[in-house]
């Protein structure tokens, strides 16, 4: 696996880079809106043929350069995919760990932030299980699942906020329900000051799933409350998914408003699909 990753990194480093991706700050750096994104990047070892990561990687950079989120969370990212984003974007730094051992093994729920607009103050990761402080698989989950959180400060407004990023299990119903309940409880624990909160992730459930009931009582779904929104599905399955496959979310609390929610369906670098999920974005007002 190590040799495979090194080989892929070597190939990716030779891929063409969008001319505008490096050395350029956000166009709206003076805006008081906080732009956030959730992006299931699709793990790089997936047997996806022409949709494999080495074909999609430049399109991911082009998408990020076009949208310039202040903070974004990725799901399913392997270490070399995280490294690729860091290598080909000058403005972003990130935190996160591999879910399998708390170091570099397995998928990352990394949080990236634009260092021109946001400062990271502290961060951590916990596992969605009965033993959240150590690498572990919870309840009926098929995989190890984690949530990564960060306390951040918006440099333009001076406001502090928390950002939490996760990926709920695709098999275990109990794991999804209990994992989300654990996240809600942990959010309350790590945020006694009551700072604004952002929760991003691939929840692997549709909006009417009962496991979202507790979350809906504590936070707001930006898709539902944004002044400008859409009703597009977020999982595309490389064009084969049903039109009601909404499983990627951005939830918030403590913000005065969400001016816009958007499902990012545009082509980038000639790619119809930059992942089997569409990124979703939200513009937040403190």
C-alpha positions as CSV (number, residue, x, y, z in Angstrom):
1,X,0.0,0.0,0.0
2,X,2.8,2.4,0.9
3,X,4.4,1.9,-2.6
4,X,1.0,2.4,-4.2
5,X,0.5,5.7,-2.4
6,X,4.0,6.9,-3.3
7,X,3.4,6.0,-6.9
8,X,0.1,7.8,-7.0
9,X,1.6,10.9,-5.4
10,X,4.3,10.9,-8.1
11,X,1.7,10.7,-10.8
12,X,-0.5,13.4,-9.2
13,X,2.4,15.7,-8.9
14,X,2.8,15.6,-12.7
15,X,-0.8,16.5,-13.4
16,X,-1.5,19.9,-14.8
17,X,-2.4,22.5,-12.2
18,X,-5.0,25.2,-12.8
19,X,-3.2,28.4,-13.4
20,X,-5.2,30.3,-10.8
21,X,-4.9,27.7,-8.0
22,X,-1.8,28.9,-6.3
23,X,-0.7,32.2,-4.9
24,X,-4.1,33.9,-5.0
25,X,-6.3,34.9,-2.0
26,X,-10.1,34.9,-1.9
27,X,-11.9,37.3,-4.2
28,X,-14.3,38.3,-1.4
29,X,-11.7,38.4,1.4
30,X,-13.4,41.5,2.9
31,X,-16.8,39.8,3.1
32,X,-18.2,39.3,6.5
33,X,-19.9,36.1,5.4
34,X,-18.3,32.8,6.3
35,X,-18.3,30.4,3.3
36,X,-18.2,26.7,4.3
37,X,-18.3,23.5,2.3
38,X,-18.8,19.8,2.8
39,X,-17.2,17.6,0.2
40,X,-17.1,13.7,0.0
41,X,-14.1,13.4,-2.2
42,X,-14.5,9.7,-3.0
43,X,-11.7,7.6,-1.7
44,X,-8.7,7.4,-4.1
45,X,-8.5,3.6,-4.2
46,X,-12.0,3.1,-5.6
47,X,-12.1,1.1,-8.8
48,X,-13.8,3.9,-10.8
49,X,-12.1,3.6,-14.2
50,X,-12.1,7.0,-15.9
51,X,-13.6,8.5,-12.7
52,X,-10.6,7.4,-10.6
53,X,-8.9,10.0,-8.5
54,X,-5.9,10.6,-10.8
55,X,-8.4,11.8,-13.5
56,X,-10.4,13.9,-11.0
57,X,-7.7,15.5,-9.0
58,X,-7.1,18.6,-11.1
59,X,-10.9,19.2,-11.2
60,X,-11.0,19.2,-7.4
61,X,-8.4,22.0,-7.3
62,X,-10.3,23.9,-10.0
63,X,-13.5,23.6,-7.9
64,X,-11.9,24.9,-4.8
65,X,-10.3,27.7,-6.6
66,X,-13.6,28.8,-8.1
67,X,-15.5,28.6,-4.8
68,X,-12.8,29.6,-2.3
69,X,-14.5,28.3,0.9
70,X,-13.2,29.7,4.1
71,X,-13.5,26.3,5.7
72,X,-14.4,22.9,4.3
73,X,-14.6,19.4,5.5
74,X,-13.8,16.4,3.4
75,X,-15.0,12.8,3.7
76,X,-13.4,9.6,2.4
77,X,-10.1,11.3,1.8
78,X,-7.0,9.2,2.0
79,X,-3.7,10.7,3.1
80,X,-2.3,11.3,-0.4
81,X,-5.6,13.0,-1.4
82,X,-5.2,15.3,1.6
83,X,-1.6,15.9,0.6
84,X,-2.6,16.7,-3.0
85,X,-5.0,19.4,-1.9
86,X,-2.3,20.9,0.4
87,X,0.3,20.7,-2.3
88,X,-1.8,22.4,-5.0
89,X,-3.4,25.1,-3.0
90,X,-1.3,27.8,-1.3
91,X,-4.1,29.3,0.9
92,X,-5.2,26.2,2.8
93,X,-4.0,24.4,5.9
94,X,-5.7,21.4,7.5
95,X,-6.0,19.1,10.4
96,X,-7.2,15.5,10.7
97,X,-6.2,11.9,11.3
98,X,-6.7,8.5,9.6
99,X,-9.7,6.9,11.2
100,X,-8.2,3.3,11.4
101,X,-5.4,4.1,13.9
102,X,-5.7,7.8,14.7
103,X,-2.5,8.5,12.7
104,X,-2.2,7.9,9.0
105,X,-4.2,4.8,8.3
106,X,-7.6,4.9,6.7
107,X,-9.9,7.7,5.6
108,X,-9.5,11.2,7.0
109,X,-12.4,13.6,8.0
110,X,-10.0,16.5,7.5
111,X,-10.9,20.1,8.0
112,X,-9.3,22.7,5.7
113,X,-9.3,26.4,6.3
114,X,-8.1,29.4,4.4
115,X,-5.3,30.9,6.4
116,X,-6.0,34.4,5.0
117,X,-9.5,34.5,6.5
118,X,-9.5,32.0,9.3
119,X,-7.3,31.0,12.2
120,X,-7.4,27.6,13.8
121,X,-7.2,27.7,17.6
122,X,-7.5,24.0,18.7
123,X,-8.8,20.8,17.3
124,X,-9.4,17.1,18.0
125,X,-10.9,13.8,16.7
126,X,-13.2,11.3,18.4
127,X,-14.5,8.0,17.2
128,X,-18.2,7.3,16.8
129,X,-18.3,4.3,19.2
130,X,-18.7,3.3,22.8
131,X,-15.1,4.2,23.3
132,X,-14.7,7.5,21.4
133,X,-11.3,8.4,22.7
134,X,-9.5,5.6,20.9
135,X,-9.7,4.0,17.4
136,X,-12.8,1.8,17.5
137,X,-15.8,0.6,15.6
138,X,-19.2,1.4,17.1
139,X,-22.4,-0.6,17.4
140,X,-23.3,-2.2,14.1
141,X,-21.0,-0.1,11.9
142,X,-19.2,-1.6,9.0
143,X,-16.3,0.8,9.3
144,X,-14.4,2.9,11.8
145,X,-16.1,6.3,11.9
146,X,-14.9,9.6,13.3
147,X,-15.7,13.2,13.8
148,X,-13.0,15.9,13.6
149,X,-13.6,19.3,15.2
150,X,-11.8,22.6,15.4
151,X,-12.3,25.9,17.2
152,X,-11.6,28.7,14.8
153,X,-11.6,32.4,14.6
154,X,-12.7,34.5,11.6
155,X,-10.0,37.0,11.0
156,X,-12.4,39.5,9.4
157,X,-14.9,39.7,12.2
158,X,-13.0,38.4,15.2
159,X,-15.8,35.9,15.8
160,X,-14.9,32.4,17.1
161,X,-16.8,29.3,15.9
162,X,-16.6,25.6,16.0
163,X,-16.4,23.4,12.8
164,X,-17.2,19.7,13.0
165,X,-16.8,17.2,10.1
166,X,-18.0,13.6,10.0
167,X,-19.0,10.6,7.9
168,X,-21.7,8.4,9.3
169,X,-21.8,4.6,8.6
170,X,-23.3,3.4,5.3
171,X,-24.5,0.1,6.8
172,X,-25.3,0.3,10.5
173,X,-28.6,2.1,11.3
174,X,-27.8,2.0,15.0
175,X,-24.3,3.3,14.3
176,X,-25.7,6.2,12.4
177,X,-28.3,7.1,15.1
178,X,-25.9,6.7,18.0
179,X,-23.0,8.3,16.2
180,X,-25.1,11.4,15.4
181,X,-26.3,11.5,19.0
182,X,-22.8,11.3,20.3
183,X,-21.8,14.2,18.0
184,X,-24.6,16.3,19.3
185,X,-23.6,15.6,22.9
186,X,-19.9,16.2,22.2
187,X,-20.8,19.5,20.5
188,X,-22.4,20.6,23.8
189,X,-19.4,19.4,25.8
190,X,-16.7,21.1,23.7
191,X,-18.6,24.4,23.3
192,X,-19.7,25.6,26.8
193,X,-19.2,29.2,25.6
194,X,-22.0,28.7,23.1
195,X,-20.0,29.8,20.1
196,X,-21.6,29.4,16.6
197,X,-21.3,25.9,15.3
198,X,-21.0,24.3,11.8
199,X,-21.5,20.6,11.3
200,X,-20.7,19.1,7.9
201,X,-20.7,15.6,6.6
202,X,-22.0,12.7,4.6
203,X,-24.7,11.3,6.9
204,X,-25.7,8.5,4.5
205,X,-29.4,9.2,5.3
206,X,-32.1,11.2,3.5
207,X,-33.6,14.3,5.2
208,X,-36.7,12.5,6.5
209,X,-34.7,9.8,8.4
210,X,-35.6,9.5,12.1
211,X,-31.9,9.7,13.1
212,X,-31.9,13.4,12.2
213,X,-34.7,14.3,14.6
214,X,-32.4,15.0,17.6
215,X,-30.1,17.0,15.4
216,X,-32.9,19.0,13.9
217,X,-34.0,20.0,17.4
218,X,-30.5,21.5,18.2
219,X,-29.2,22.8,14.9
220,X,-30.6,24.1,11.6
221,X,-30.1,22.5,8.2
222,X,-28.8,25.2,5.8
223,X,-30.5,23.6,2.9
224,X,-33.8,24.3,4.6
225,X,-33.2,27.7,6.1
226,X,-31.0,29.5,3.6
227,X,-32.5,32.6,2.0
228,X,-31.4,31.2,-1.4
229,X,-31.3,27.4,-1.7
230,X,-31.8,24.5,-4.1
231,X,-33.4,21.1,-4.1
232,X,-30.7,19.2,-6.0
233,X,-29.6,15.7,-4.9
234,X,-26.1,15.5,-3.4
235,X,-25.1,11.9,-4.2
236,X,-24.7,11.4,-8.0
237,X,-23.3,7.9,-8.2
238,X,-21.4,9.0,-11.4
239,X,-24.8,9.8,-12.9
240,X,-26.6,6.7,-11.8
241,X,-28.1,7.9,-8.5
242,X,-31.8,8.7,-7.9
243,X,-32.8,12.4,-7.9
244,X,-33.8,12.2,-4.2
245,X,-30.4,11.1,-3.0
246,X,-29.7,13.9,-0.5
247,X,-27.2,12.6,2.0
248,X,-24.7,15.4,2.4
249,X,-25.4,18.2,4.9
250,X,-24.3,21.4,6.5
251,X,-26.0,22.1,9.8
252,X,-25.5,25.3,11.8
253,X,-26.3,26.9,15.2
254,X,-25.5,30.4,16.6
255,X,-25.4,32.2,13.3
256,X,-27.8,35.0,12.6
257,X,-28.6,33.8,9.0
258,X,-27.6,31.6,6.1
259,X,-27.7,33.8,2.9
260,X,-27.2,30.9,0.5
261,X,-27.0,27.2,0.2
262,X,-25.7,25.6,-3.0
263,X,-25.2,22.1,-4.4
264,X,-22.1,22.4,-6.7
265,X,-23.0,20.6,-9.9
266,X,-20.8,22.5,-12.4
267,X,-18.2,20.8,-14.5
268,X,-14.5,21.6,-13.7
269,X,-11.5,20.8,-15.8
270,X,-13.8,19.1,-18.3
271,X,-15.0,16.6,-15.7
272,X,-18.8,16.0,-15.5
273,X,-18.3,14.6,-12.0
274,X,-15.5,15.6,-9.7
275,X,-16.7,12.9,-7.2
276,X,-19.6,10.6,-6.8
277,X,-21.0,13.2,-4.4
278,X,-21.5,16.9,-5.2
279,X,-19.9,19.4,-2.8
280,X,-22.4,21.5,-0.9
281,X,-21.7,25.1,0.3
282,X,-23.3,27.6,2.6
283,X,-22.7,31.3,3.2
284,X,-23.2,32.1,6.9
285,X,-23.6,35.4,8.7
286,X,-22.5,35.8,12.3
